[in-house]
């Protein structure tokens, strides 16, 4: 059961601000200021306003030398714990399960540049300590002295989706009483240059499912979901937000960056999630799509939805939030799961910001413009990543 | 459901393939080549896979599009799959779980070097897909058309053991029919130089660990002569680049693993040393053994990491070698390190039925695993 959500995005430094602006159809994609962008195809990104993060009460030991990504994770964890009304009193059975992203690479890039230019005595090598992808999880555990299992799974853009699924498994298997699940990722020159070199970025901003789309907009942020056993949460009087009903994880076994165009491998992931949750396609009321806005992703994804939901797809709204918060890479799945939880609790479905002229190859109801009021019982949050690593979470409204 | 090790492949500093590794383990004087070149500075003492050549195992066009870490893993995976023969399960029900500490670093550096020295427009697109840490596992999924869950775990030194433990649970719970599980790391100069400058690596006159490279792939599936019987994990929070001050997490992880396996500590016949030459890890290991085995001294499998190098792959390698020892395929001849010898521990000397192994990651996370040789009828 999800009892708390923390969210940091380019739209806002917490879940309230993010949700408010997302629902209004705003976008956080704007000119990137973190590093020079001259010479790139795109000069925009969904950049977090770091100075607005609320890190109150987080011990200095956890913050010292923490990377941007770790600070996003700490802020999101702080908000999630506060929302859940939890303060760890005995962290022995508290696990942290995160999706691993660029971690401290942004900070370490300055060292790499110095090393390449000035040789082996270049300054700043200490930044390398924050490069390992599990450092945001380490920092969150350090901040709240959590001594349960600590897992970082890295499957590119589905990393934190899988982290939420694995986190729920830890609860089911009795390996943890409380799990902080999600992930954080931060902009860096590697990912910005990489996606630009693939010509996978839109020079202006991402427009998922729109026929004029030209690619994604890279983003950054973090999400943390507090997962607890239902009985324990109810016993302490916690307000349940949603239930992780199940998840599916598969591999396309097709190509490192290209989706299989028929959508069949992704349909397999969707079916796996439904089966794990004991659901049929008719049970699903909303789909939070991967929706990267690349030429190839969106039609392949919609083809998968058509295969699984058939005619029922006409009544299932399908939206992508990547036109608003960007593609937050390894944090994307966790952030979208958090947004899906907020949709379930509020009875409001987020829009696909940037979708104005629906691509006929994407025959879905994308919720264009602004959020739509609709109470749904079951929603899917979908991530389809580099390397064919696909993951789908099935989330239910808490009773 | 009992899940066991059915086959395995390995590429290490001892050579390509499990037979070369077992040969090296039987040779007390084995010493790998410790030399990793780097620009503008002398080579670093890293245990490299010096004779690694995927020619003859991977088609040239495939090998060319893979980065080194992916090539290492692809060769290890091929060995495991060939050893297993034709798989009895649909390939979409076979998954991959790998641990890594540095996969993707070389492609990452290629891109950054191009951006910093030639300009953004010169970033080579072909390297970007391999700059993600999950590239080796994903490339193996693609090459072998394995459509089950494909997961990469990043838990520093413990990544390989974590991957095997989680893969075991996936198979045991029926989420997949089988998993290729293990670990992979490449020897990468920037990474090694950073450890060197931060004082973690061994150098003349100062103890420390030796980084290594390699890949290990174990085929886990129902049944088998050597099975995984229990796993446990815990952590003791500390800054990400440090070992924890006490062995609490290691102890708890081992206790959880033994509890799940239904074994008492005195039933552990083989302890697989996790020592890597770093004095703090040696101290943690000794404290752990004293706490875990107050009245009992299991035989000890000498540390592999001191010679073959540290990495996420190394914790997976320990599982493969322990399974081989349990199956009586090898009796390593490497000596114990001083901290264990002085404390009166003795090296593995004969047939054993149960083995306990663990890994301690910087930042405080620890994972443990129990292996059991099944009685034959």
Contacts between the chains, C-beta under 8 A, distances in Angstrom:
chain1	res1	chain2	res2	distance
A	37	B	120	7.9
A	38	B	120	7.5
A	39	B	119	5.3
A	39	B	120	4.0
A	39	B	121	5.4
A	40	B	120	5.0
A	40	B	121	7.8
A	61	B	239	7.4
A	65	B	239	7.9
A	92	B	234	7.8
A	92	B	252	8.0
A	100	B	133	7.0
A	100	B	154	4.6
A	105	B	108	7.8
A	109	B	112	6.4
A	112	B	109	7.1
A	112	B	112	5.3
A	112	B	116	7.3
A	112	B	190	7.0
A	113	B	112	7.6
A	113	B	116	4.8
A	115	B	190	6.9
A	115	B	193	7.8
A	116	B	112	7.8
A	116	B	113	5.9
A	116	B	116	5.7
A	116	B	117	6.5
A	117	B	116	7.5
A	119	B	40	4.5
A	119	B	41	7.0
A	120	B	38	7.4
A	120	B	40	6.0
A	120	B	41	4.1
A	120	B	193	6.3
A	120	B	197	7.8
A	125	B	194	5.5
A	125	B	197	4.7
A	125	B	198	6.5
A	126	B	198	7.3
A	128	B	191	8.0
A	128	B	194	3.9
A	128	B	198	7.1
A	129	B	198	7.1
A	129	B	239	7.8
A	129	B	240	6.1
A	129	B	241	4.0
A	130	B	240	6.7
A	132	B	101	7.2
A	132	B	154	6.8
A	132	B	156	5.9
A	132	B	240	6.4
A	132	B	362	7.8
A	132	B	363	7.8
A	133	B	133	6.2
A	133	B	154	4.2
A	134	B	154	5.0
A	134	B	155	5.7
A	134	B	156	6.6
A	134	B	240	7.4
A	134	B	361	7.6
A	134	B	363	6.6
A	134	B	365	7.5
A	135	B	240	4.4
A	135	B	363	7.1
A	138	B	237	7.5
A	138	B	239	7.6
A	138	B	240	4.2
A	138	B	363	3.8
A	138	B	364	7.1
A	138	B	365	7.7
A	139	B	240	7.1
A	141	B	235	6.0
A	141	B	237	4.6
A	141	B	363	7.8
A	141	B	364	7.1
A	142	B	237	4.3
A	142	B	238	7.0
A	142	B	239	6.9
A	145	B	237	5.5
A	146	B	235	7.3
A	146	B	237	6.6
A	147	B	234	6.1
A	147	B	235	5.3
A	147	B	236	5.8
A	147	B	237	6.5
A	147	B	248	7.4
A	147	B	249	6.8
A	147	B	252	7.9
A	147	B	364	7.9
A	148	B	234	6.7
A	148	B	235	6.9
A	149	B	233	4.3
A	149	B	234	6.7
A	149	B	235	7.0
A	149	B	365	7.7
A	150	B	155	7.4
A	150	B	233	7.6
A	150	B	235	4.6
A	150	B	363	7.7
A	150	B	364	7.5
A	150	B	365	4.3
A	151	B	153	6.8
A	151	B	155	7.1
A	151	B	162	6.7
A	151	B	166	7.7
A	151	B	233	7.8
A	152	B	153	6.8
A	152	B	154	4.5
A	152	B	155	6.1
A	153	B	151	5.8
A	153	B	152	6.9
A	153	B	153	5.8
A	153	B	154	7.5
A	154	B	132	7.4
A	154	B	133	4.8
A	154	B	134	5.4
A	154	B	152	4.9
A	154	B	153	7.4
A	154	B	154	5.0
A	155	B	134	5.0
A	155	B	138	7.9
A	155	B	150	6.9
A	155	B	151	6.2
A	155	B	152	6.1
A	156	B	132	4.9
A	156	B	134	5.7
A	156	B	138	7.9
A	162	B	151	6.8
A	166	B	166	7.6
A	169	B	169	7.9
A	173	B	169	7.4
A	175	B	233	7.8
A	189	B	112	6.7
A	189	B	115	6.0
A	190	B	108	5.7
A	190	B	111	5.9
A	190	B	112	6.1
A	190	B	131	6.5
A	193	B	111	5.8
A	193	B	112	7.7
A	193	B	114	7.9
A	193	B	115	4.9
A	193	B	120	5.6
A	193	B	123	4.0
A	194	B	111	6.0
A	194	B	123	6.5
A	194	B	125	7.7
A	194	B	128	3.6
A	194	B	131	6.4
A	195	B	128	7.5
A	196	B	120	6.7
A	196	B	123	6.8
A	197	B	111	7.6
A	197	B	123	4.1
A	197	B	124	6.7
A	197	B	125	4.0
A	197	B	128	6.0
A	198	B	125	5.1
A	198	B	128	6.1
A	199	B	125	7.9
A	249	B	149	4.2
A	249	B	150	7.7
A	249	B	151	7.2
A	249	B	175	7.9
A	250	B	92	7.3
A	250	B	147	5.8
A	250	B	148	6.7
A	250	B	149	6.6
A	250	B	150	7.8
A	251	B	95	7.0
A	251	B	96	7.3
A	251	B	138	7.1
A	251	B	141	4.4
A	251	B	146	6.6
A	251	B	147	5.4
A	251	B	148	6.7
A	251	B	149	7.1
A	251	B	150	3.7
A	252	B	147	7.2
A	253	B	91	7.5
A	253	B	92	7.7
A	253	B	141	5.1
A	253	B	142	5.4
A	253	B	144	7.8
A	253	B	145	4.6
A	253	B	146	5.9
A	253	B	147	4.8
A	254	B	142	6.6
A	255	B	142	6.8
A	256	B	129	4.0
A	256	B	130	7.6
A	256	B	135	7.2
A	256	B	138	6.4
A	256	B	139	7.0
A	256	B	142	6.9
A	257	B	129	5.1
A	265	B	147	7.0
A	268	B	92	7.0
A	268	B	147	7.3
A	386	B	129	6.1
A	386	B	132	5.6
A	386	B	134	7.5
A	386	B	138	7.2
A	387	B	129	7.6
A	387	B	132	6.8
A	387	B	134	5.3
A	387	B	135	6.5
A	387	B	137	7.4
A	387	B	138	2.7
A	387	B	139	7.5
A	387	B	141	7.2
A	387	B	142	7.7
A	387	B	150	6.9
A	388	B	138	6.2
A	388	B	141	6.4
A	388	B	142	6.6
A	388	B	150	7.0
A	389	B	134	6.4
A	389	B	138	6.3
A	389	B	150	5.3
A	389	B	151	7.9
